[in-house]
Amino acid sequence: MLAGCVPWDHFGITCVRGLSPDEVLSRLDVTDQAPYPLCTPDEAFQRFGWGHETPAARVCRSGEWTFLLDVDAHGRLLRSSVLTRLSADAEAVSVWHLLAGTTRIAHARDGELLIELDAWAQHLTKGTDPSRVNRALDGVGFFREDDDDHDDWAWSEMALVALEREFGLTLSPDVAGGALPTVGLQHLQG
């Protein structure tokens, strides 16, 4: 379960189907950082630090997906310009959640942003075809009208469960908690 692979209170996870980890890192323009340090989540925090000023991601492959796990929930991989670049001739989905903030979800395929949704501002959803993600989110109760029953973790957990089911995303918590190649993303405009 993806929820077991990320901290409950803040995370960013971006998944790219159709590209190897090396291809994803090339599209992120970080190949000059090779050889990439292998870091556990704690080691990555120590090496790259906390906060939006020092964005970094840990990278792994599971099934047909390459996973990018934010070292600290910076959200730069969720940006439409980054997600559409990652999805050219591929597919990418991303979920970002920040502390008592909101949960944001995006899906892009073949370089086109299909949906960009913010749980707190669902009426401002963007994208050319939100139907697939909306259907998956609706299937887990994401769009319930009784907002009093939703806490921050419920939104983010529902988003992770919906995307896991809809896109076949599988990642072992043991893999996510292990030492993975880690890259700095400071060059991605914030």
HELIX and SHEET records of a PDB file:
HELIX    1   1 LEU A    2  CYS A    5  5                                   4    
HELIX    2   2 PRO A   21  ARG A   27  1                                   7    
HELIX    3   3 THR A   31  GLN A   33  5                                   3    
HELIX    4   4 PRO A   41  PHE A   48  1                                   8    
HELIX    5   5 ARG A   76  LEU A   78  5                                   3    
HELIX    6   6 SER A   80  LEU A   86  1                                   7    
HELIX    7   7 ALA A  119  LEU A  124  5                                   6    
HELIX    8   8 SER A  131  GLY A  139  1                                   9    
HELIX    9   9 ASP A  147  ASP A  149  5                                   3    
HELIX   10  10 ASP A  152  PHE A  167  1                                  16    
HELIX   11  11 PRO A  173  GLY A  177  1                                   5    
SHEET    1   A 8 LEU A  38  CYS A  39  0                                        
SHEET    2   A 8 LEU A 180  GLY A 184 -1                                        
SHEET    3   A 8 ALA A  56  SER A  62 -1                                        
SHEET    4   A 8 TRP A  65  ASP A  70 -1                                        
SHEET    5   A 8 HIS A  10  ARG A  17 -1                                        
SHEET    6   A 8 GLU A  91  LEU A  98 -1                                        
SHEET    7   A 8 THR A 103  ARG A 109 -1                                        
SHEET    8   A 8 GLU A 112  ASP A 118 -1                                        
END                                                                             
